[in-house]
Structure formats: structure tokens, C-alpha cells
Amino acid sequence: MFSLDTPEEPGEPFYFPRGPWGLWLRVIMPHIGADALMNSTIRERLRRAQILSTLVFGLFCVSVGLIPLAFLPSFNAGAFGGVVLGFIIVLFTTSLCRANRVTTASTLYVLGIVIAISIGQSLFPDNKIGLQDIEPFDLFVVPIVFAGILLPRVWSIVIWAYGAIFTIVILSIIPHRSNLDQYLAGSGIYAVVVQPILLSALLAVVSWIAAGSVNRAIEQGDRTAEVTRAYQSVTDQKQRLEDAIAIIRDVHARVANGDLTARAPTVKGELLPVAVSLNLMLERLSRSLAAESALGGMEQSVQRLNDVVSQLAQGNIRHPIPQQAFGPLNPVAYNLEQLRNGFVQVTRNSNALVNRIHTMTQEMLQQQHMLDQALVEQIPYEDRAFIQSMQERLSHMEADLTNGIEQLQRFLARFAA
């Protein structure tokens, strides 16, 4: 059985049954991808194409079955014309249906049957219509039923109106046989045409109602499918929102626990703007905390460096300045250490020089004192008072010089390592 089920892979044509019937459907029916089957109009077209395929196959079998009748026992022009017309209808209908022009093919098929019935009911022996020729007018119910199945439902009314007019016209313009004239004389033309016209009218109304029911059923099915798809879409959206909210909640929990490296995945979805905004906020917060931490470290480094400078200002240069304890101010600490080393070196050199000066001064004063003693002994007594005053002055100068040198030594000793 033909199926419109959606295939496993999108875009593949619908399934065809296997065997000869499946081969016939592949020949006559249009091939449409599964994505297009979501449209109700296309599904309805395929439904009509399937029915048309069955009807065309039936017409093909009838045409083949009429071939012997057209030539045996002798050539029959009417049967031969019917066979030719049947094959023409099959050929054009198959081509149009294959080209996805199902409505055009169905119209051609139904009109072909109407034409065939009209031709058959126009040709009578001796060009006269008898009472026995009235019943074939009931054949117009066949295209009415086919039109209700294959075409928009207005076609059922159109074909019924054509059949009614055709019946009345034929009964009016073609000569009658004696049996029909006798029947009309007794019952009137109304009694003759009422049966085929009412029968076809009844079937036209039924076809109209049935076609409307089919259309409403298709529309209802579409609405049900749309509601189902909408419900599924809402369900999927709800699931995506729940997953995204769970991820964002996890990010918030990690941030609350101090993990500022947590970031929400920027996956396309309903909460993508929220995730992007959250990531930007966390990025700014992380940068702010990093800047605050760097500023705090800078303040600590400045405070430690200030302590070191204060020690240097107080003359405490004995202890070296650590080089890796001031963070970004390590270069300043390095330069201060170089300056301290220079001070220490200068202090050491100055201390050694002062000690040498002190030693030489002591030696010079001792020699001067010995020289003064020798001179005093050689100077006359009356001149010794002046010499003694000079010696006292020199003694005071010696004491002052010694005191100054000792103070300088004590000062330099403060900077000595």
C-alpha cells in the first residue's frame, strides 16, 4: 500500500510499495521530497495523485480490453475511437501527473470520460433515440463521482449541470423512436429526464459534501499537526531554557564560591544575551578585582619601600635591601640597594682615611711635642714665657683636633658594616 510516511532521511522521496503496483506508481506519480510533505496542499495533491493513478490504470485496462472488440468480428469504428481516446487520456494524464500537475491531469481525465459519454450518447442507430437509450444517461454519475474525488468540489456541480443540459438537449434535438414518442405522449419529457438528472444531482450533492468533509478533515489534521508541532516546540524550548538556566545557576554558584574564572557557554539559544551579559559582567568583575589586588600590592610595596627609605634616611645602611619583596617596585629597590652599597663603600673608605689621618696627626703631635721640648731647653729663660703660651695654644688645638677626629670616627662607625 502506498504510504506518505516521512522517510528516515529528510529530502528523500516518499516510499513506494514493491512489485508491479509500486512500479506503476513510480511511473505515474510525482516524486516529492519529504520536507514538502509537511504542507497540507501537497499531501492532498499526492492523495489525489494516488487515486488518479488507480483510475488511470483502470482506464488503461479497459482500453486494452476493448481492442479485440474494435477489430472482431469486423472493424468497429466506435470501439476503435473509444480505444484511441482511452489511450490518449492515459498518455496525457500520466505525463501531467508525473510533472506534478495533478489537478490538470485529473481535469483531463474527468473531461475525457464526460466527452466519451457524450459521444456515446450522441450516436444512435438510424440517428434516432429510443426508450432503451435513456438509461445510459445515468453514466454521467461516473464523472460526477470522479470529480468529487479528484477535483475541487465545484466540479461535481458543473458536470451535473452539463449532464442535465446535455440530456435535455439530446432528447430535444435527436429524432425519437416510436416507443419513446408513445412514452412521452403518455408521461411527458419530465418522466424521462427526471431519473438521470435527479440521480446525478444526488451524487453531485454527496460528492460536494464528501469533498468538503475531506477538506475539513485535512485542515483539522493540519491544525492538529500544527498544535502538536507547537507543543513540541514549546516543550523543546522549555527544555532548552531549563538546561540554560541550570548552566547559568552553576556559573553563579561557582562565582559565589570565589571562582571568578567561571563563564557561561555562549551557545545559540533563548538565553544567549543573558549568557553574554553575565560573561561580560564577570570579566569586568575579574578585571576590577585584579586591579584592586594589584593596587593593594602596590600600596604594600610602597609602604615597605618607604620603611626602607626611612631606615636609609636615619643612616641605617648596614642591612642590605631585599630585591624581591617590593613587587612592581623591585627596580626602585635595586637602585636603592646600589645607592646603599655606594654609601657603605664610601663610609668604609672614609673611615679608613680618618683613622689614617688620626694616626698621622698623633705622630705629628708627638714629634712636635718632642721638638718643642728641645727648643725650650735651648731658649733663654726670659723667652720661655712666650714659648709656653704657644705650647698651651697648640695643646688646645691638639685637643680640638683630636675631639673632631673622634667625633668623625664615631659618625662613620654608624655606617660601617
LUMSETOR-364861 format. One record per residue (C-alpha): y, z, x. Coordinates in steps of 0.5 Angstrom, whole numbers, padded with zeros to 4 digits, always signed. Example, Ala and Ser with C-alpha at 12.3 -4.5 7.8 and 13.67 -1.06 7.14 Angstrom:
<atoms>
-0009+0016+0025/-0002+0014+0027/
</atoms>
This chain:
<atoms>
+0000+0000+0000/+0007-0002+0002/+0011+0004+0005/+0018+0006+0006/+0017+0012+0010/+0021+0013+0016/+0018+0011+0023/+0017+0016+0029/+0022+0012+0033/+0029+0010+0030/+0030+0003+0029/+0023+0001+0028/+0022-0004+0022/+0018+0000+0016/+0011+0000+0016/+0007-0006+0013/-0001-0005+0011/-0006-0008+0015/-0010-0014+0012/-0008-0021+0008/-0004-0017+0004/+0000-0014+0010/+0001-0021+0013/+0004-0024+0006/+0009-0018+0006/+0011-0019+0013/+0012-0027+0012/+0016-0026+0006/+0020-0019+0006/+0026-0018+0010/+0025-0013+0017/+0030-0008+0017/+0030-0002+0022/+0029+0005+0019/+0036+0007+0021/+0038+0002+0015/+0033+0006+0010/+0038+0011+0009/+0042+0007+0005/+0040+0007-0003/+0042+0000-0004/+0038-0003+0002/+0032+0002-0001/+0033-0001-0008/+0033-0008-0005/+0027-0007-0001/+0023-0004-0007/+0025-0011-0011/+0023-0015-0005/+0016-0012-0005/+0016-0013-0013/+0018-0020-0012/+0013-0021-0006/+0008-0020-0011/+0011-0024-0017/+0011-0030-0012/+0004-0029-0009/+0002-0029-0017/+0006-0036-0018/+0003-0039-0012/-0004-0037-0014/-0002-0040-0021/+0001-0047-0018/-0006-0047-0013/-0010-0046-0020/-0006-0052-0023/-0007-0057-0018/-0014-0059-0021/-0011-0060-0028/-0006-0064-0025/-0011-0070-0023/-0017-0068-0027/-0020-0072-0031/-0014-0076-0031/-0007-0075-0028/-0002-0070-0032/+0005-0071-0031/+0007-0065-0034/+0002-0061-0030/+0004-0064-0024/+0011-0063-0025/+0009-0055-0026/+0005-0055-0019/+0011-0058-0016/+0016-0054-0019/+0012-0048-0017/+0011-0049-0010/+0019-0051-0010/+0020-0044-0013/+0015-0041-0008/+0018-0044-0002/+0026-0043-0003/+0024-0036-0006/+0020-0034+0001/+0026-0037+0005/+0031-0033+0002/+0027-0026+0001/+0026-0027+0009/+0033-0028+0010/+0035-0021+0006/+0038-0025+0000/+0033-0021-0004/+0038-0022-0010/+0039-0029-0009/+0031-0030-0009/+0030-0026-0015/+0035-0030-0019/+0032-0037-0017/+0025-0034-0019/+0027-0032-0025/+0031-0038-0027/+0025-0042-0024/+0021-0039-0030/+0026-0040-0035/+0027-0047-0033/+0020-0048-0033/+0019-0045-0040/+0025-0049-0043/+0022-0056-0040/+0015-0054-0043/+0018-0052-0050/+0022-0059-0050/+0017-0064-0049/+0012-0064-0055/+0007-0070-0057/+0011-0075-0061/+0017-0071-0060/+0016-0067-0066/+0015-0060-0066/+0010-0057-0071/+0009-0050-0073/+0004-0049-0068/+0009-0050-0063/+0013-0044-0065/+0009-0038-0061/+0010-0041-0054/+0018-0039-0055/+0015-0032-0054/+0014-0034-0047/+0022-0032-0046/+0020-0025-0046/+0017-0026-0039/+0023-0028-0035/+0027-0022-0039/+0022-0017-0036/+0022-0020-0029/+0030-0020-0030/+0030-0013-0032/+0025-0011-0026/+0029-0016-0020/+0036-0017-0022/+0042-0013-0025/+0040-0011-0032/+0045-0015-0035/+0041-0021-0033/+0036-0019-0039/+0041-0019-0044/+0044-0026-0041/+0036-0029-0041/+0035-0026-0048/+0041-0030-0051/+0039-0036-0047/+0032-0036-0050/+0035-0034-0057/+0040-0040-0057/+0035-0045-0054/+0030-0043-0059/+0035-0045-0065/+0038-0051-0062/+0031-0054-0061/+0029-0052-0068/+0035-0056-0070/+0035-0062-0066/+0028-0064-0065/+0024-0067-0071/+0020-0063-0075/+0012-0064-0077/+0010-0064-0084/+0007-0057-0083/+0014-0054-0080/+0018-0057-0086/+0014-0054-0091/+0014-0047-0088/+0022-0048-0087/+0023-0050-0094/+0019-0044-0097/+0021-0039-0092/+0028-0042-0088/+0029-0042-0081/+0030-0035-0080/+0023-0033-0081/+0021-0038-0076/+0026-0035-0070/+0026-0028-0072/+0020-0026-0069/+0021-0029-0062/+0028-0027-0062/+0027-0020-0064/+0021-0019-0059/+0025-0022-0053/+0031-0017-0056/+0027-0011-0056/+0024-0013-0049/+0031-0014-0047/+0034-0007-0049/+0027-0004-0046/+0029-0008-0039/+0036-0005-0040/+0034+0002-0041/+0029+0002-0036/+0033-0002-0030/+0039+0004-0032/+0033+0009-0031/+0031+0006-0024/+0038+0006-0022/+0040+0013-0024/+0033+0016-0021/+0035+0012-0015/+0042+0015-0015/+0039+0022-0017/+0035+0021-0011/+0040+0019-0006/+0044+0026-0009/+0038+0030-0007/+0037+0027-0001/+0045+0028+0001/+0044+0035-0001/+0038+0036+0003/+0042+0033+0009/+0048+0037+0008/+0044+0043+0007/+0040+0042+0013/+0047+0040+0017/+0050+0047+0015/+0043+0050+0017/+0044+0047+0024/+0051+0048+0024/+0050+0056+0023/+0044+0056+0028/+0049+0053+0033/+0054+0058+0031/+0049+0064+0032/+0047+0061+0039/+0054+0060+0041/+0056+0067+0038/+0050+0070+0042/+0052+0067+0048/+0060+0069+0048/+0057+0076+0046/+0053+0076+0052/+0059+0074+0056/+0063+0079+0053/+0058+0085+0055/+0058+0082+0062/+0065+0083+0063/+0066+0089+0059/+0061+0092+0065/+0065+0089+0070/+0062+0082+0072/+0068+0078+0072/+0064+0072+0074/+0061+0071+0067/+0063+0065+0064/+0061+0062+0057/+0058+0055+0058/+0062+0049+0055/+0057+0046+0051/+0060+0041+0046/+0060+0044+0039/+0064+0048+0034/+0066+0054+0039/+0068+0049+0045/+0075+0051+0044/+0073+0059+0044/+0069+0058+0050/+0074+0054+0054/+0080+0059+0052/+0075+0065+0054/+0074+0062+0060/+0081+0061+0062/+0083+0068+0060/+0077+0071+0064/+0079+0066+0070/+0087+0069+0069/+0084+0076+0069/+0080+0075+0075/+0086+0072+0079/+0090+0078+0077/+0085+0083+0079/+0084+0079+0085/+0092+0079+0086/+0092+0086+0085/+0087+0088+0089/+0090+0084+0095/+0097+0087+0093/+0093+0094+0094/+0090+0093+0100/+0097+0090+0103/+0100+0097+0101/+0095+0101+0104/+0095+0096+0110/+0103+0097+0110/+0102+0105+0110/+0097+0105+0116/+0102+0101+0120/+0108+0105+0118/+0104+0111+0120/+0102+0108+0127/+0110+0105+0128/+0112+0113+0126/+0107+0115+0132/+0110+0110+0137/+0117+0112+0135/+0115+0119+0137/+0113+0117+0143/+0105+0118+0142/+0102+0112+0145/+0096+0115+0148/+0091+0113+0143/+0090+0105+0142/+0092+0102+0135/+0085+0099+0132/+0085+0092+0131/+0081+0091+0124/+0084+0096+0120/+0090+0093+0117/+0087+0087+0113/+0092+0081+0113/+0097+0085+0118/+0092+0085+0123/+0096+0080+0127/+0102+0085+0127/+0097+0091+0129/+0095+0086+0135/+0102+0085+0137/+0104+0093+0137/+0098+0094+0141/+0100+0089+0146/+0107+0093+0146/+0104+0100+0147/+0100+0097+0153/+0106+0095+0156/+0109+0102+0155/+0103+0105+0158/+0104+0101+0164/+0111+0102+0165/+0110+0109+0164/+0105+0109+0169/+0109+0105+0174/+0115+0109+0173/+0111+0116+0173/+0108+0114+0180/+0115+0111+0182/+0119+0118+0180/+0113+0122+0184/+0114+0118+0190/+0122+0119+0189/+0121+0126+0188/+0116+0127+0195/+0121+0123+0199/+0127+0127+0196/+0124+0133+0198/+0122+0131+0205/+0129+0128+0206/+0132+0135+0204/+0127+0139+0209/+0130+0134+0214/+0137+0135+0212/+0136+0143+0212/+0133+0143+0219/+0139+0138+0221/+0144+0143+0218/+0141+0149+0222/+0141+0145+0228/+0148+0143+0227/+0150+0150+0225/+0148+0153+0231/+0152+0148+0236/+0158+0149+0232/+0163+0154+0234/+0163+0161+0230/+0170+0159+0227/+0168+0153+0224/+0162+0156+0221/+0165+0158+0214/+0166+0150+0212/+0159+0148+0214/+0156+0154+0210/+0161+0152+0204/+0158+0145+0205/+0151+0147+0205/+0152+0151+0199/+0154+0145+0195/+0148+0141+0198/+0144+0146+0195/+0147+0146+0188/+0146+0138+0189/+0139+0139+0191/+0137+0144+0185/+0140+0139+0180/+0137+0133+0183/+0130+0137+0183/+0131+0139+0176/+0133+0132+0174/+0127+0129+0177/+0122+0135+0174/+0125+0133+0167/+0124+0126+0168/+0117+0127+0170/+0116+0131+0164/+0118+0126+0160/+0114+0121+0163/+0108+0125+0162/+0108+0125+0155/+0107+0117+0155/+0102+0118+0161/+0095+0116+0158/
</atoms>
